[in-house]
Amino acid sequence: MAKSAKLPKPQIAAAVAYKQATGEILFYRANEKPYGPFSNLYKRSFVFEGREFATAEHAYQAGKAAKESVKEWILSAPSPALVAMAAHGLYTWDIVPNWAQIKFDRMRAVLRAKFTQHEDLRALLLSTGTARLVEAGKTNNPVNRLWGEVNGIGQNMLGVMLMELRKELSTPTQISKAVGTKRALTVTKRPNRLLANG
């Protein structure tokens, strides 16, 4: 797993000043400080659906492919950005039929796994308080306007989901539920019965 790097003080100060002036936190690129970890392209591995994924983008896009061979092809891309590009380029028949109905719930589950398996990422998300989180895309296209905003226009679904998760994790009972989910959902098969661990 990747090590956390210390943030340069000028970048932190600029981010804090912007947050105080607007009540918003903008993020987009995975390498931007201090909020790059909010990007789905941020390299931090975690376990989702019993498999380790290098990034949230990998975990999310793995659910899009109808065939296992197509899924493995997508996941073999050499960078998270290319994983996204490969998945966006799939033919209709290579996509699970109900993708439009399940993609938002899948993203919520992916984000929950990412931010509950890494204490530093959870702390960063919680440190944003009540600020509006905005994935501020640079290129004006339908994907950037769905998951974020471009020049203030868009649905900002990634930002909305991060704010939902932040609210969930800030409630003490929800923290224990979210952290305990992995253990609670581990199922052991025994003769004639299923036992849930936890």
Buried (B, 14 or more C-beta within 10 A) or exposed (E): EEEEEEBEEEEEEEBEEBBEEEEBBBBBBBEBBBBBBBBBBBBBBBEBEEEEBBBBBBBBBBBBBBEEEBBEBBBEBEEBBEBBEBBEEBEEEBBBEEBEEBBEEBBBBBBBBBBBBBEEBBEBBBEBEEBBBBBBBEEEEEEBBBBBBBEEEBEBBBBBBBBEBBEBBEEEEEBEBBBEBBEEEEEEEEEEEEEEEE
